[in-house]
Amino acid sequence: MPFRFLEEIATADVAFEAWGETREELFMASAAALLRTMVDAPEQVLRKQDLVLRLEHEELDLLLLSFLQELIFYKDARRLLLHAERVRIEEHGEGFFLEAMVSGEQIDAGRHRLLVDVKAVTLHRLQVAFAENLWKGVVVLDV
């Protein structure tokens, strides 16, 4: 997935930049960066359980925040580590609507080497923009 961690933005938190040719690819890359932040080997997280997420927001950057925050909620509430399989974003007159298919499994301490516990997505430096023919986003995670 196209993302990279940014060490110069936050010393106590984790920051990353993600990108994609479409908004959907950007959101999927951001979900991959979130999972990689939490788990050493995301490829070992099996796709055993499917969920559909539906979210709305007036602003695209805040929709990204809500999407990632929802993935964190499932990690905390149901102990699920999730991959973004498909993301669809529609723009309406009053904002954006997201529908995402995510899949994963419950945390298994025997197979998943957890790195850090992500508590939340912050507003600090949050950004989504279209530049140089790519959708790019910057996200800072509170760990």
C-alpha positions in Angstrom: 0.0 0.0 0.0 1.2 3.5 -0.7 2.1 5.1 2.6 5.1 6.2 4.6 5.6 7.1 8.2 6.6 10.6 9.0 9.0 10.9 11.9 9.4 14.7 11.8 5.7 15.6 12.6 5.1 14.0 16.0 7.6 12.6 18.4 5.1 11.0 20.9 2.6 10.0 18.4 2.7 8.2 15.0 2.2 10.2 11.8 1.9 8.9 8.2 1.3 10.2 4.7 -0.8 8.0 2.4 -1.8 8.5 -1.2 -3.7 7.0 -4.1 -5.0 7.8 -7.6 -8.5 8.0 -6.2 -10.0 9.1 -2.8 -10.9 5.4 -2.3 -7.3 4.3 -2.8 -6.2 7.0 -0.3 -8.7 5.8 2.3 -7.6 2.2 1.8 -3.9 3.1 2.1 -4.6 5.0 5.3 -6.4 2.0 6.7 -3.3 -0.1 5.8 -1.0 2.4 7.5 -3.2 2.3 10.6 -3.1 -1.5 10.7 0.7 -1.5 10.2 1.0 0.9 13.1 -0.8 -1.6 15.4 0.5 -4.9 14.1 4.0 -5.9 13.0 2.8 -8.2 10.2 -0.6 -7.1 8.9 -0.6 -9.9 6.3 -1.0 -12.4 9.2 -4.4 -10.8 10.1 -6.8 -13.2 8.4 -9.9 -12.1 6.7 -12.4 -14.2 8.7 -15.1 -11.7 9.5 -16.7 -9.1 7.2 -18.3 -5.8 8.2 -19.8 -2.9 6.2 -19.1 0.6 7.4 -21.3 3.5 6.4 -20.2 7.0 7.3 -21.1 10.6 6.3 -19.3 13.9 6.8 -19.4 17.4 5.3 -15.6 17.5 4.8 -13.4 14.8 3.2 -10.6 15.1 5.7 -13.0 14.6 8.6 -14.5 11.6 6.8 -11.1 10.1 6.7 -10.8 10.8 10.4 -14.2 9.1 11.1 -13.3 6.1 8.9 -10.0 5.5 10.8 -11.6 6.2 14.1 -14.3 3.5 13.3 -11.5 1.0 12.7 -10.0 1.9 16.0 -13.4 1.5 17.7 -13.7 -2.1 16.4 -10.2 -2.8 17.7 -11.1 -1.6 21.1 -14.8 -2.7 21.4 -14.6 -6.1 19.6 -10.8 -6.7 19.6 -11.0 -6.8 15.7 -8.0 -6.0 13.5 -9.4 -5.0 10.1 -8.3 -4.6 6.5 -10.1 -2.2 4.2 -11.2 -4.4 1.3 -13.3 -2.0 -0.7 -14.2 1.7 -0.2 -16.7 3.7 -2.1 -17.1 7.5 -1.6 -19.9 9.5 -3.1 -20.1 13.3 -3.0 -23.5 14.8 -2.3 -24.5 18.4 -2.1 -24.0 18.5 1.6 -20.9 16.4 1.9 -19.5 12.9 1.4 -20.9 9.4 2.0 -18.6 6.4 2.5 -19.4 2.8 2.3 -16.5 0.4 3.1 -16.2 -3.4 3.2 -13.7 -4.3 5.9 -12.6 -7.8 7.0 -10.3 -9.2 9.7 -10.2 -11.2 12.8 -10.0 -10.9 16.6 -6.6 -10.2 18.1 -4.7 -13.4 18.7 -1.7 -12.8 20.9 -0.1 -16.0 19.6 -0.1 -14.9 16.0 -0.3 -11.1 16.0 2.7 -9.2 17.3 1.1 -6.0 18.5 3.3 -2.9 18.3 1.4 0.0 19.8 -2.1 0.7 21.0 -3.6 3.4 18.8 -6.1 5.4 20.9 -7.4 7.9 18.4 -6.9 9.9 15.2 -6.0 13.5 16.0 -6.9 16.7 14.2 -3.3 17.8 14.4 -2.0 18.2 10.8 -4.9 16.3 9.4 -5.1 16.9 5.7 -6.6 15.5 2.5 -5.7 17.2 -0.8 -5.5 16.5 -4.5 -2.0 17.4 -5.8 0.2 16.1 -8.6 -2.5 13.8 -9.9 -2.7 12.0 -6.5 -5.0 12.2 -3.5 -2.8 12.6 -0.5 -3.5 12.6 3.2 -1.6 13.3 6.4 -2.7 11.6 9.6 -1.4 11.8 13.2 -2.4 8.9 15.5 -2.5 9.2 19.3 -0.7 6.2 20.7 
